[in-house]
Amino acid sequence: MEVWNLSEQIAYAAIDMGQFEYAKCIIDDLEKQFPGSIRVSRILGMFYEAQSMFPEAMSIYEDVLKRDITNLAIMKRKVSYRYFAFYFQLLYSFVDPGMYPQGNKGHQSLSRGN
């Protein structure tokens, strides 16, 4: 069991460091070992959040809350996302979109209100 706790912590660290391929491999292993695990779902949601894949993350969080409506960790992630989305849209309304030549992929997913 300690190996899997360590794997979970390594997955979080890989996400924090932007090592998404490595994090995904660990998450896949965790999903195989613990199918349907809420803890693994939370890591996967954070994995998507870190890559600005907010609709995918929110979909995972909604699924978790359908299974366990009292899961405070997931509720906190959803609330923080809603605040982030609101303030991001507010800030973006004051910024010239031409300032970002790389595009606005993150903005588009946030503006959908997911």
N, C-alpha and C positions, 0 to 999 in steps of 0.2 A: 504494500500500500504506500509506503514512503516514496517509492519510485514514481508513483503517479502524482503524488503531491508535489514532488520536485519537478515533474514534467509540466504540471500546471503553472508553477512559478516561472519556469523557463519560457513557457508560451507567453506569459505576460511580459517578461523581459524582452523577448524577441519582438513583440508588438511595439513596445516602447522604443526599441532601437530601430524600428522600421525594417526589420528582417522578416518580411511578410511570407516569403516562400518557406522559410524555416519554421515560422510560427504555424503556418497551415499544415505542415507535415506533423507537427506535434499535436495540433488540434485533431487532425484525422486519426492519429493513434489513440487519443483520448476518447474520441467518439466510438471507435471500435471497441475499446475496453469498457466504456460506460455508455452504451446506447441510451439515448433519451435523457441523459443527465442534464439537470438544470444548470449545474456549475459549468459544464462544458458548453452549454448553449450561451451562457453569459460571456465566456471567453470568445466564442465565435462572434457574438454581437459586437464585442469590443474590437475584434479583428476587423470587422466591416467598418465600424466607426472610424478607426485609425486610418482607413483608406478612403474616407469621405463617401462611403457606400451606405448612406444613412437609411434609405428605404429598406435595404436588406437587413440592417441592424434592427430597425423598428419592427420588422416582420418577425424576427426571432424573439424579440422582447414581448411582442403581443402573444406569440405562441406560448411562451413561458408563463405569462400571466393568466392565460386560459387554463393552464394546468395547476398553477399555484398563485392565486390572486393576492396572497399575503407576502409575496417575495419582495421585501423592501429594497434589496440591491437592484433588482430590475426596475422597480418603480422609480428609484432615484436616478437611474440612467435615463429613463424616459423623461422625467421632469427636467433634468439638466439639459437634455437635448432640446426640449421645447423652449427653454430660456435661451439657449445658444442660438436656435433657429430664429427666434424673435429678434434678438439683438444683432445677429448677423444681417438680417434683412434690413433692420433700421440703419445700421452702419453702411450697408451696401447702397442704400438709397441716396447717400451723400457722396458716393465715390463714382468717378467716371469709369464705366466698364472698359473703356479702351486702355486703361492703365494696366490691364492684366492680359498680355498677349497669349498666355498659356491657356486661356479660356476660363470658364466659370462653372466647371462641372459640379463643384461643391455647392455653389450658389443655386444652381438649377435644382438639385435634389432638396435643398433646404426650402426653396420657394414653393415647393409642392405641399409643404406642411406635413410631411410624413414623419 
